[in-house]
Amino acid sequence: MADDTTEHVLYAERPEWSDVVPIPQYENIQPLAPIFYTPEYKDATDYFRGIVKTGEKSLRVLQLTETIIRLNPAHYSAWQYRYETLIVISAPLEPELVLTNALTKASPKTYQVWHHRQLLLTALRDPMPELAFNEEVLKADAKNYHTWSHRQWVLAHFDQAELWAGELPFVERLLNEDVRNNSAWHHRFFVSFENGSKGGTGEGADEAVRRELAFVKGKIALAPNNASAWNYLRGALNHTHLPYSTQAAFVELYVVDAVDADADRVLDLENPPPSQGAQLPCLAAIEFMADVHEARGKEGISEAVKLWRSLAHTHDTIRKRYWEFRIRDAVANTSVA
Amino acid sequence: MSSPSPGSTSVGTGVSDRMPLPALNKAGHVAHCVRCLDGLPASLVEMDASRMAIAFYCLSTLDVTSMAERQISPTDRKSWKEWIWDQYAEGGFHSGPFVSVSGSDTAHPSRGGAGVVASAATAPHLIMTYCALLALAVLRDDYALLNRAALKCMVGACQDADGGFETMPGAGDADLRMTYCAFVVCALLGDWSCIDLPRALSYIQRCRTYEGGYGQTPLGESLGGPTYCALAALHLVPADHACAPQARLQRAEWHATVRWLLHMQAEALAPVGGGGFAGRTNKLADACYGFWCGAALAILGAGDLLDAHALGAFLAQCQYKFGGISKAPGEHPDPYHTYLSIAAAAIISPDPAWGLQPLDPLINATPETARWAKEHVSAAPPEPKR
């Protein structure tokens, strides 16, 4: 918002603006959802319309659009006109980025502020500091969709090995803080599987999937009832065309009713068991095993149906209709096949 | 549809063996919307850039609750239509007059042709264009002032080289919301020639994620709103269009998307938001996702797989005591959550006593309003094909 420490002088009262003809907002007699504007906003937007009409693009336009943006960060026209002005008058963009940093932190959920950053970064071509700034913004809200989209844009747009290089440790930092942060899991998938060979690490697809399976299984062991991690496991397997059955030995450990006290005598690193005190059975594990059995065809169908029934009637009743549909669907498909 | 169907295309067969739902305070929600149409406080100045969307939510709330006829006087109807047309310029609509420099001169010249304007700052906005066309349909406008050629031109000019759609030509801010709006405009016009459909479909495909939903932009995290936009857009492509096969989900995709959508519903006894839908994995329920996810499931023919009673109970809890619906119980209401909650209830029909109009989940309007829009937006004499 406009800074309230100094008295705001209306543009109508500023001598250096006296040459501009302000254009009041036109509304008919009965407008829809009119806003009872503050005098400051009304004044600034009257002058903005005056400027847009004459097409003036000058230094003072930057001042005016900043006033408007601080009062209403979603004013897309003020942002757009501001950017056009920056370019036309060849204003230095570094200070603009510094200003935008402050505006971003003040309004991190506004589309326009992130779009403006994209335009500036595209022109400035110095993406490295942007990742650090981005992490700073995520500290205030680790699931802000705009912040994450922007980070993905920076990586994909500039596509430099040194940008990608820090991403896995970065994601790990965030997952250590909150293992259920789905945005961080999504980002990990993007970095591990969707950047092609762009990581610059020269690792092959096999190596990536081996590392990621070990990683996600470790996180599941830590907190088994975490839909983000299970979706990641499924995603990694689907992406690399590995059958779910390859993970059956691991997932079976999570379908039981309680942690097996004797199970950790020989620690199987490939298949880490649930941590002590974990809430079992794990719904996602039951669902996963049902999929494993369904994939076996006729042989597996009765085992799958048993698991779906347990979800429908005991463990996940909100999705009763879904689990019953899965049963109908599987039975129909097996009898046809 | 080649995708498997869960046996029935009907949605929301109510579950009779459970507690009856609290009443839907329709009069209160309508009053909230009428208040917002009358005026908004200065604290909501950010809405200046989306007044047309507020008009759409409020008018549609009146429509779905069957109050449009009773609540909108002939005078209101006339002046509201006029206000919406005042925002029309260069083929599309602005969110409001906040950037109009032509004052009371309502004869905005259409620049038609190239779809290029002097400053993108004064160009019409694709989302607001969708909202305006639908709001006009609720008001049963005849679209006599609509320049179809200029509208097509504007929509076409919003498409970028990637296949996505921008809010304004050249804005460079494409995401799935505008893809959806562009597809609705084409569907209303009954003319898909103004966009590059194969490219648009490939953009949608690139927004799919490993979770089974769609992100707002390619490579983005699965999110309820964009998932609705993607699925509605795909299903708006006419079955007889050459691109129709490309617009259909594969069997495995259909299953993955239905699974992801249904997993967004919070278990009924969850400490917070039980029965409601979240927009992303491991996030809390929010009333608006009852619509985005519920309508997406209905579009996929899987609307009867969600727990309509539990969702209805959550939406009922989100009702504010003085009217309007908020994103979660105990929060303040707004037209966006009010309309989308009521639209969700119209689709899933958790309780017949709530007495709502049915809803066309693709256009996001009552079937009658959707039909009106299709008939009248496309009504101009056919133009020569390009």
Chai-1 contact restraints between the chains, C-beta under 6 A:
chainA,res_idxA,chainB,res_idxB,connection_type,confidence,min_distance_angstrom,max_distance_angstrom,comment,restraint_id
A,I23,B,V101,contact,1.0,0.0,6.0,A-B,restraint_1
A,Q25,B,P97,contact,1.0,0.0,6.0,A-B,restraint_2
A,Y26,B,P97,contact,1.0,0.0,6.0,A-B,restraint_3
A,Y26,B,G103,contact,1.0,0.0,6.0,A-B,restraint_4
A,Y26,B,S104,contact,1.0,0.0,6.0,A-B,restraint_5
A,E27,B,P97,contact,1.0,0.0,6.0,A-B,restraint_6
A,N28,B,E82,contact,1.0,0.0,6.0,A-B,restraint_7
A,N28,B,W83,contact,1.0,0.0,6.0,A-B,restraint_8
A,N28,B,D86,contact,1.0,0.0,6.0,A-B,restraint_9
A,I29,B,S79,contact,1.0,0.0,6.0,A-B,restraint_10
A,Q30,B,S79,contact,1.0,0.0,6.0,A-B,restraint_11
A,P31,B,W83,contact,1.0,0.0,6.0,A-B,restraint_12
A,L32,B,L37,contact,1.0,0.0,6.0,A-B,restraint_13
A,L32,B,A55,contact,1.0,0.0,6.0,A-B,restraint_14
A,L32,B,W80,contact,1.0,0.0,6.0,A-B,restraint_15
A,L32,B,W83,contact,1.0,0.0,6.0,A-B,restraint_16
A,A33,B,C36,contact,1.0,0.0,6.0,A-B,restraint_17
A,A33,B,L37,contact,1.0,0.0,6.0,A-B,restraint_18
A,A33,B,L40,contact,1.0,0.0,6.0,A-B,restraint_19
A,A33,B,R51,contact,1.0,0.0,6.0,A-B,restraint_20
A,A33,B,I54,contact,1.0,0.0,6.0,A-B,restraint_21
A,A33,B,A55,contact,1.0,0.0,6.0,A-B,restraint_22
A,P34,B,G39,contact,1.0,0.0,6.0,A-B,restraint_23
A,I35,B,L40,contact,1.0,0.0,6.0,A-B,restraint_24
A,I35,B,V45,contact,1.0,0.0,6.0,A-B,restraint_25
A,I35,B,D48,contact,1.0,0.0,6.0,A-B,restraint_26
A,F36,B,P41,contact,1.0,0.0,6.0,A-B,restraint_27
A,F36,B,A42,contact,1.0,0.0,6.0,A-B,restraint_28
A,T38,B,A42,contact,1.0,0.0,6.0,A-B,restraint_29
A,Y41,B,V45,contact,1.0,0.0,6.0,A-B,restraint_30
A,R49,B,V101,contact,1.0,0.0,6.0,A-B,restraint_31
A,V52,B,V101,contact,1.0,0.0,6.0,A-B,restraint_32
A,K53,B,V101,contact,1.0,0.0,6.0,A-B,restraint_33
A,N72,B,V45,contact,1.0,0.0,6.0,A-B,restraint_34
A,N72,B,E46,contact,1.0,0.0,6.0,A-B,restraint_35
A,N72,B,D48,contact,1.0,0.0,6.0,A-B,restraint_36
A,A74,B,E46,contact,1.0,0.0,6.0,A-B,restraint_37
A,A74,B,A49,contact,1.0,0.0,6.0,A-B,restraint_38
A,H75,B,A49,contact,1.0,0.0,6.0,A-B,restraint_39
A,Y76,B,A49,contact,1.0,0.0,6.0,A-B,restraint_40
A,S77,B,V99,contact,1.0,0.0,6.0,A-B,restraint_41
A,S77,B,A121,contact,1.0,0.0,6.0,A-B,restraint_42
A,Q80,B,A120,contact,1.0,0.0,6.0,A-B,restraint_43
A,Q80,B,A121,contact,1.0,0.0,6.0,A-B,restraint_44
A,Y81,B,A121,contact,1.0,0.0,6.0,A-B,restraint_45
A,H115,B,D173,contact,1.0,0.0,6.0,A-B,restraint_46
A,S149,B,T217,contact,1.0,0.0,6.0,A-B,restraint_47
A,S149,B,G220,contact,1.0,0.0,6.0,A-B,restraint_48
A,Q152,B,L219,contact,1.0,0.0,6.0,A-B,restraint_49
A,R180,B,N282,contact,1.0,0.0,6.0,A-B,restraint_50
A,N182,B,R280,contact,1.0,0.0,6.0,A-B,restraint_51
A,N182,B,T281,contact,1.0,0.0,6.0,A-B,restraint_52
A,N182,B,N282,contact,1.0,0.0,6.0,A-B,restraint_53
A,S183,B,E221,contact,1.0,0.0,6.0,A-B,restraint_54
A,H186,B,E221,contact,1.0,0.0,6.0,A-B,restraint_55
A,F189,B,Y210,contact,1.0,0.0,6.0,A-B,restraint_56
A,F190,B,L219,contact,1.0,0.0,6.0,A-B,restraint_57
A,A227,B,T281,contact,1.0,0.0,6.0,A-B,restraint_58
A,A227,B,N282,contact,1.0,0.0,6.0,A-B,restraint_59
A,S228,B,T281,contact,1.0,0.0,6.0,A-B,restraint_60
A,S228,B,N282,contact,1.0,0.0,6.0,A-B,restraint_61
A,N231,B,E211,contact,1.0,0.0,6.0,A-B,restraint_62
A,N231,B,T281,contact,1.0,0.0,6.0,A-B,restraint_63
A,G235,B,Y210,contact,1.0,0.0,6.0,A-B,restraint_64
A,I318,B,Q265,contact,1.0,0.0,6.0,A-B,restraint_65
A,I318,B,E267,contact,1.0,0.0,6.0,A-B,restraint_66
A,I318,B,A268,contact,1.0,0.0,6.0,A-B,restraint_67
A,I318,B,D307,contact,1.0,0.0,6.0,A-B,restraint_68
A,I318,B,A310,contact,1.0,0.0,6.0,A-B,restraint_69
A,R319,B,L262,contact,1.0,0.0,6.0,A-B,restraint_70
A,R321,B,L305,contact,1.0,0.0,6.0,A-B,restraint_71
A,Y322,B,L262,contact,1.0,0.0,6.0,A-B,restraint_72
A,Y322,B,L305,contact,1.0,0.0,6.0,A-B,restraint_73
A,F325,B,P6,contact,1.0,0.0,6.0,A-B,restraint_74
A,F325,B,L305,contact,1.0,0.0,6.0,A-B,restraint_75
